[in-house]
Amino acid sequence: MAATEQITYGAPDDTRPGEQLWALIDSTLLVLTIAASSDMLVKLGPVQTLSWLLCYGLTLLRIGMIFPQFLALAAGNKIVFVYPFICLSSVLWSSAPSESLVGGIQLLMTCIIATFLGWRYSLTLIIRAVAVILSVAAALSLLHWATGIFPWPAFTRAGGLAGIFSHKSMLGLRVLIAALAILALWLMPTRTISRVSKRWLVLAMAMVLMSLALSQSATALLLLPAMAYVLFFLCRDRTPPMVVVLLFVGAMVIFAIAPLVLTVLGYDPVTFVLNAVGKDATLTGRTEIWEVAGEVIGEHPVLGVGFGAFWKASEFSVLRLATQHAGAITSSSFHNFALEILVSTGPLGLLAVAGLIGAGLYRLAALLSLTGSVAAAIGIVLLLTLVATSFLGPALYRGHDFAMVMVVMLVVSAREDMRTARAALGRGQAG
């Protein structure tokens, strides 16, 4: 059943005030969850914490009102909860049991919140919310860049714009998601996104792209054209012919002609690209951090050391110093979700997350095949983007994480949109 049809608020001429209130509460929960998980509130200190507490409270309240339905929803999305339960179970063998317990509870609650929102809202509404909220974050970051209005530095020590985010990479990766979402909204039919809304999206895209350029986030800058190509390919029936031609010519230049020219001029193409985006052969120390992760995995290959335990347990203090020396200073992370999971919970945890990603891709691909919807196409693109960025950043393995929130919402919402589409087809055939 469609997310907007799942909770009945009554006929348009007979909508009770209480039902409007719950609709407002659900919308507030969606906005707060995306904003808090995206890192755009982190500079506000207590506001970030209070936002998550409010998300917890509102979600538990709403689930309490629809508990039988939520149990059925959870049963239909068991794959979402496998990884959180493995993380909670790691308390039994963790080197830092209290850290694993707290982190596991946060992860479980994050998945519960995202599951409710994925059930409550369709893919299209989620994409619209993400585009609007992250565009506002881009606008505030540019405002800080232009005026210095907020009481913290606009730029990081590395030189890129961080804006209202904790780091330039956070800004870059969030506006990357915003840019892809805006592209998808442009491709949607006018019955879904009005022409007036699409004109406003031009301004939003300008702010997003300017923020991306100022952030100097290499990962985001490289991924945007690649993921845009994937989106246009999946939506090729909706893409204007001239855009298809330009994309083809651009692909030829980027992937064929440019490497050949660089080789002739005596440059190594890979080194040239890394230097152009401010990276080196170690990916700013990531490969050295990964070596530390490999050492821990080699010593604990089956169950890992416990969820989040490496970054707290005293027995790993020397190895943690090695990661800090390599560059893991701004966040306690291996900057690779697969290695992080293998260190924490071993192969079982990695298989659980791989199953979640696989379920999402399967559901979205099935929905795209059945309906040809842009929402399903952008769902696939965002899922691939989130996974790709998580191979180079601290995401997709812990609670209160934007990537985890997005992946779970996409997985659950795709299932509900599929049920709606099949029901509509069934009614059409019956008629």
Disulfide bonds with the S-S distance in Angstrom:
none
